Amino acid sequence: MERQRQAPLFEALVAHQKQSQGNFHVPGHKQGIAFDPEGRKWFGAMLQIDLTEVGELDDLHQPEGVIDEAQELAAEAFGAERSYFLTGGTTAGNLALVMALCKPGEKLIVQRDSHQSIFNGCALAKVRPIYLSGKLQKNAEKLLPLRSEDLEQALAKYNDIRGVFITSPDYFGRVQPVRRLAEVCHRYGVPLIVDEAHGAHFSFHPKLPPSAMMEGADASVQSTHKMLPAMTMASMLHVRGTRVDQQRLTNGLRMIQSSSPSYPMLASLDLARRWMVAQGSSMLAELLGSLQVLRDTIASLKLVEEIPGEDPLKLTLQARNGVSGLTMFNWLRDRHVYFELADHRRLLATFSVGTTVADLRALCDRLRELDQAVAKMKATKRAPNLHVPVMSESEVCLGEPNGAQEVEVPLREALGYVAASMIVPYPPGIPLVLPGERISIESIQVIEAIIKEGGRVRGLGASFPPRVVVLQ
Ligand SMILES: Cc1ncc(COP(=O)(O)O)c(C=O)c1O
């Protein structure tokens, strides 16, 4: 515990800044001396420690000094055997893990509603994914968690699976039965990898769900920057045991990440870990108390209601009268209250130890006003939820040219065509349509509904009405 009071990387940066008698190295701003004067007011303090691999500052790609020590402390704090600091977000960790697990043509079981980075990893590694999905609830309102028996069936059907890649928690704080899934994977001798981009805080309070490392996963990737106090793009990859080849993983990370990683970003990981170990539990306890007051207020509203989830630091709202999440999102944005994301149904807020009691009080007031405003707003027709098979095999190796010609057709006319690229509402960044999948009427309706409400969808041509690239 005493060790956890240190932040070796951050301390080394500050010591270097104090000792340096001559800066004849990159970056060119020379620790903030040469920088746009107006920008210096904002960037100044941080530029002083925006250093590179000089002096005692170690090397992210072959750590033997302060970065190694900082990563070791992180591994201890997050229950891993080894932790890697990432400066390319969880995206970088997901890409590197897929590349570490699979060679071209090999198979990986991938949760169908994964973030695009996992499918991009499959494309880079030329992997043939087997998609696994939870069932759609009877009223088709939401996907249920993955079932261990479905995973077992997939593992029994294919004897050449290199790993299983799931997401837990998802954007909305819903968790998967990680322990049960890990047990099944390990019976078949394959690693369970968890995209835990939204769960970096799980280790720090018993009222939060357990982390993937605690539940027996072989590796997890966390966007420390999303739910803990670290700089944007700062993430961590945690590994345990020998099912993931760490040499291949290190090679993958070297390929994917910059050879000039940001030291302030890395140091922010060191500090986030130190602060959360020291104060996380008490700060979270206080936050959880304040969030209960917010939730009590929401429970008393007429039209705006919470959709419960497992992570109390995520708040998902919907309107009982059918007003869309995007309409409510825009109403709040027009009053300079910014939520994380919305879709045709839901509205999502995220909280962290940076959320103050005053913020939550103001939010209570705004939500009471929203509740009254919603009564006068028009309901929108809800797009259907997609029916996805529990298990399906991609017809193509992602990223592998298959010889078919690609053409652009209007979205409206794309029914039945096989998609040539991903179509991804962003956020949350989960592809609605993957390369090699046939475009269904439901996916067209969902895409049209998102665009109509002003949402963003990547993978459509720039023209309007939207066009998609398909195989001829
Ligand atoms: C489930 C999930 N995984 C991975 C990512 C990518 O994380 P990052 O932004 O840290 O690269 C996101 C981003 O939103 C996500 O929602």
The ligand as a Gaussian input file, in Angstrom:
#p B3LYP/6-31G(d) Opt

LIG

0 1
 C      -17.236000      -0.408000     -25.880000
 C      -16.123000       0.468000     -26.379000
 N      -14.925000      -0.075000     -26.641000
 C      -13.885000       0.663000     -27.079000
 C      -14.018000       2.018000     -27.301000
 C      -12.845000       2.797000     -27.782000
 O      -12.279000       3.436000     -26.691000
 P      -11.248000       4.640000     -26.831000
 O      -12.074000       5.851000     -27.137000
 O      -10.590000       4.691000     -25.496000
 O      -10.307000       4.312000     -27.934000
 C      -15.252000       2.644000     -27.041000
 C      -15.424000       4.073000     -27.244000
 O      -16.442000       4.657000     -27.075000
 C      -16.343000       1.845000     -26.581000
 O      -17.546000       2.375000     -26.338000

